[in-house]
Amino acid sequence: MSTRPEPESRAAYRHFTSLTTRWMDNDAYGHLNNVVYYSLFDTAVNQYLIEAGALDIQHSPVIGLVVETHCNFFASVEFPQAVEAGLRVAHRGSSSVRYEIGLFAEGQPLSAARGHFVHVYVDRTTRRPAALPPVLSQALDALVPA
């Protein structure tokens, strides 16, 4: 029997990125559409990698392709609302990384949603799996829980 997923506290995450919702993110029910949560996950991870100098979206010889995603929803987020994305690395292989992300409504102690996605890092040209470059490994080290 599986355990029901629960929201997590901010202490579970190593890095936070501030994001904002947009007018077009709301759905007919008045909250963020499901697909927007995945977009926020992707934005939080890639923004961190760019800021850490581990990703140059135009020139990096190794790029991350998303091969798996998952999300659990606990509370509504809507426009206009600031969101804080908590980030950690749960697993790292020789060419893959599982990022875990918690989305928090600004100032809230528990995640409104939490999920993960897996990047497989590949050579930009051949699209074959590639070893994680040292600068990426260093950036990922900072996201591994103590």
C-alpha positions as CSV (number, residue, x, y, z in Angstrom):
1,M,0.0,0.0,0.0
2,S,1.4,3.4,-0.9
3,T,1.5,6.4,1.4
4,R,-0.5,9.5,0.4
5,P,1.8,12.3,-0.7
6,E,1.9,15.3,1.7
7,P,3.0,18.9,1.3
8,E,6.6,19.6,2.5
9,S,8.1,22.4,4.4
10,R,10.6,24.9,3.0
11,A,13.3,23.2,5.0
12,A,13.2,20.2,2.6
13,Y,14.7,22.3,-0.2
14,R,18.2,23.7,-0.7
15,H,17.6,26.6,-3.1
16,F,14.7,29.0,-3.8
17,T,13.7,30.9,-6.9
18,S,11.0,33.5,-7.0
19,L,8.5,33.2,-9.9
20,T,5.3,35.0,-10.8
21,T,2.1,33.7,-12.2
22,R,0.6,35.3,-15.3
23,W,-2.9,36.2,-16.4
24,M,-3.0,33.4,-18.9
25,D,-2.0,30.8,-16.3
26,N,-5.5,30.7,-14.7
27,D,-8.0,28.1,-16.0
28,A,-11.8,28.2,-16.1
29,Y,-11.9,27.2,-12.5
30,G,-9.9,30.2,-11.3
31,H,-6.6,28.6,-10.5
32,L,-3.4,27.7,-12.3
33,N,-3.9,25.1,-14.9
34,N,-2.1,21.8,-14.3
35,V,0.4,22.3,-17.1
36,V,1.5,25.6,-15.6
37,Y,3.0,23.8,-12.6
38,Y,5.2,21.8,-14.9
39,S,6.3,25.0,-16.6
40,L,7.2,26.5,-13.3
41,F,9.2,23.4,-12.4
42,D,11.2,23.6,-15.7
43,T,11.7,27.4,-15.2
44,A,13.0,27.0,-11.7
45,V,15.5,24.3,-12.6
46,N,16.8,26.0,-15.8
47,Q,17.0,29.4,-14.1
48,Y,19.1,27.9,-11.4
49,L,21.4,26.2,-13.9
50,I,21.9,29.4,-15.9
51,E,22.6,31.5,-12.8
52,A,25.1,28.9,-11.6
53,G,26.9,29.0,-14.9
54,A,26.1,25.4,-15.6
55,L,23.9,26.0,-18.7
56,D,24.3,28.3,-21.7
57,I,21.1,27.6,-23.6
58,Q,22.8,28.6,-26.9
59,H,26.2,27.0,-26.6
60,S,26.5,24.3,-23.9
61,P,27.8,21.2,-25.5
62,V,25.7,19.1,-23.2
63,I,22.0,19.7,-22.7
64,G,19.3,18.2,-20.5
65,L,16.3,16.5,-22.0
66,V,13.3,15.9,-19.7
67,V,12.4,12.2,-19.8
68,E,10.0,11.9,-16.7
69,T,7.8,14.3,-14.8
70,H,5.4,14.0,-11.8
71,C,3.4,16.4,-9.7
72,N,1.2,16.2,-6.6
73,F,-1.2,19.1,-5.9
74,F,-2.1,20.2,-2.4
75,A,-3.4,23.8,-2.6
76,S,-4.5,26.2,-5.3
77,V,-2.2,28.8,-6.7
78,E,-3.7,31.5,-8.9
79,F,-3.0,34.8,-10.7
80,P,-1.9,37.2,-9.4
81,Q,0.3,35.5,-7.0
82,A,4.0,35.2,-6.4
83,V,5.4,31.7,-6.1
84,E,8.6,30.5,-4.6
85,A,10.1,27.3,-6.1
86,G,12.2,25.2,-3.8
87,L,14.7,23.0,-5.5
88,R,16.8,19.9,-4.5
89,V,18.6,17.0,-6.2
90,A,17.3,13.6,-5.2
91,H,19.4,11.4,-7.4
92,R,22.3,11.9,-9.7
93,G,23.7,9.3,-12.2
94,S,26.5,9.6,-14.7
95,S,24.3,11.4,-17.2
96,S,21.0,12.0,-15.4
97,V,19.6,14.0,-12.6
98,R,16.3,13.8,-10.7
99,Y,15.3,17.3,-9.6
100,E,12.6,17.7,-6.9
101,I,10.7,20.9,-6.8
102,G,8.2,22.4,-4.2
103,L,6.0,25.3,-5.2
104,F,5.1,27.6,-2.4
105,A,2.6,30.5,-2.4
106,E,4.6,33.5,-1.3
107,G,5.2,33.3,2.5
108,Q,3.4,30.0,3.0
109,P,5.2,27.3,5.1
110,L,4.0,24.3,3.1
111,S,4.2,23.4,-0.6
112,A,1.1,24.0,-2.7
113,A,2.5,21.4,-5.1
114,R,5.6,19.2,-5.3
115,G,7.0,17.1,-7.9
116,H,10.0,16.0,-9.8
117,F,11.5,15.7,-13.3
118,V,14.4,13.8,-14.6
119,H,16.9,15.3,-17.0
120,V,19.1,13.0,-19.1
121,Y,22.1,15.0,-20.3
122,V,23.0,14.4,-23.9
123,D,25.5,15.8,-26.4
124,R,23.9,18.7,-28.1
125,T,24.7,17.5,-31.6
126,T,24.4,13.7,-31.4
127,R,21.7,13.5,-28.7
128,R,23.5,10.6,-27.1
129,P,23.9,10.5,-23.3
130,A,26.9,12.4,-22.1
131,A,28.7,12.6,-18.8
132,L,27.8,15.5,-16.5
133,P,30.3,18.4,-17.1
134,P,32.3,19.5,-13.9
135,V,30.5,22.9,-13.8
136,L,27.1,21.1,-13.8
137,S,28.3,18.6,-11.2
138,Q,29.4,21.5,-8.9
139,A,26.0,23.3,-9.3
140,L,24.2,20.0,-8.5
141,D,26.3,19.4,-5.4
142,A,24.8,22.6,-3.9
143,L,21.3,21.1,-4.3
144,V,21.9,17.8,-2.6
145,P,20.3,17.8,0.9
146,A,22.7,17.6,3.8
